[in-house]
Amino acid sequence: MLVLRTVAEAEAYVASICFKHGPPRLVGVELEWLVHRASAPTAPLDRAGLRAALGPHAPPSLDPRSSPRPLPGGSTVTVEPGGQVELASPPLAPLGMLVRTVAADVEALHTRLTAHGLRPQPRAADPVRRPRRLLDLPRYREMERSFDRIGPWGRSGMCSTAAVQVCVDAGEGADVARRWEAVHALGPVLVAAFANSPVLHGRRTGWKSSRMACWLALDPSRTAPPVVQPADPATAWARRVLATELLCVRRKHGSWEVPAGITFADWIAGALHPAPTTADLEYHASTLFPPVRPHGHLEVRYLDAQPGRRWALPVAVLAALLSDPAVTDRARHLCAPAEGRWVSAARHALADRVLQHAAVAVFELALATLPGLDAPAWLVDDLIVTLERGVRRGRSPADDPDPAS
């Protein structure tokens, strides 16, 4: 852990840790679920009940004395601010091994929840309850305080939404920029195809992905996608991290609050004391939540949570389209007409015909590529059904009747 004295050394450090070069081989997934009591879906969740349900897998955020055990396949369990349960897989290859491992861990986790009267919500936004923070940790207190200055979306995004997050290797050399551009180009198309949160807090919001709407609005400096794709994403990301306001500063004692308007670059320049360290910088980078976040690997954060085993569908599409440079380039080309349509994707989904046309093309490309990735037969079949009954008809999961929870 080193003390940082200049912005230049801080930017170099961010670039070195956030884009770790290596062969693009592994894929991981982080799955989130909103959870409610089966006997009282509108009742707030309680920490004790959730801790009991997770048992030996309960994270320290619920039980500081916990030494949590991973699930049988190696996935770990964490809890988000509003009590959303998250499963994080190990990175695996090929895709088939990842899907089979995660499917078994999901079953083990959901069996525990069900046995304790808890039920995962099949939508990506809480359709009934108001946002309520379950975890009273300094980080989340400061997130809530900071987001509240902007509007109500922060509490909803933190406490009332759930996502499928896909983690892929950054790649090597020039391939890093290709993959970075591709996951952003695919963003609006896949947001639209997998939009699954039309209702939030008891009302239809007018957005097919109310979850994405919340995250785009809660603090755009932290959550907005890049306006222009940079030739050197590592340098561009490092500059963004340094130019973003501090959300909090970790302290052994007392509040983590910081005055508004102080960026990490300001901290290096002496706005706060003592001077920041590389550990402080890594923590600050974790308080940015763009659609794609470099975290050594690339963490794709823009996908709504899906009902049942459908979590595997967006994972399969991304894994297939990033499995070969020529396929990746073709996917970027197919998505070019939909560039930048993030808001339309969240609001209209596949009713936006530009997005719908691109989605058909990338689903077809993904299906043509999947045979080389050891994908389970059921996954290929489900993706075909999604293409034929959903994407070709301009329908996303948000247009389907409410699935049984």
Buried (B, 14 or more C-beta within 10 A) or exposed (E): EEEBEEBEBBBBBBBEBBBBBEEBEBBBBBBBBBBBBEEEBEEEBEBEBBBBBBBEBBBEBBBEEBEBEBBEBEBBBBBBBBBBBBBBBBBBBBBBBBBBBBBBBBEBBBEBBEEBBBBBBBBBBBBBBBBBBBBEEBBBBBBBBBBEEEEBBBBBBBBBBBBBBBBBBBBEEEBBBBBBBBBBBBBBBBBBBBBBBBBBBEEEBEBBBBBBBBBBBBBEEBBBBBEEBBEEBBBBBBBBBBEBBBBBBEEEEEEBBBEEEBBBBBBBEEBBEEEBEBEBBBBBBEBBBBBBBBBBBBBBBBBBBBBEBBBBBBBBBBBBBBBEBEBBEBBBEBBEEBBBBBBBBBBBBBBBEBBBBBBBBBBBBBBEBBEEBBBBEEBBEBBEEBBEEBBBEBBBBBBBEEBEB
